[in-house]
Amino acid sequence: MCEHSPECSNGATCQLVIENGQTGLETAEYYCKAHLVLRIWELEEDGAMRPVSAEQL
């Protein structure tokens, strides 16, 4: 989680739902907007997990 990072002081928290490509299980992760974009990019590069949805809370 990055809410306590100085770069995430804007207060906007986003929920990212990701799916494990092998098991099909979904999990939720929480990031600020800036780190959300980075995490989605990482998931697309990895290929084992895929982003399902993202929304601002």
URWO-V735796 format. One record per backbone hydrogen bond with DSSP energy under -0.5 kcal/mol. CO is the residue of the C=O (numbers start at 1). NH is the residue of the N-H. Records with the same first field share a line. If there is no record, write none. Layout:
CO->NH + NH
//
This chain:
2->5
5->8
6->9
8->11
11->13
12->33
13->57
14->31
15->55
16->18 + 29
17->52 + 53
18->27
19->21 + 50
20->24
25->20
27->18
29->16
30->2
31->14
32->36
33->37
34->38
35->39
36->40
37->41
38->42
39->43
40->44
41->45
42->46
43->47
48->21
50->19
53->17
55->15
//
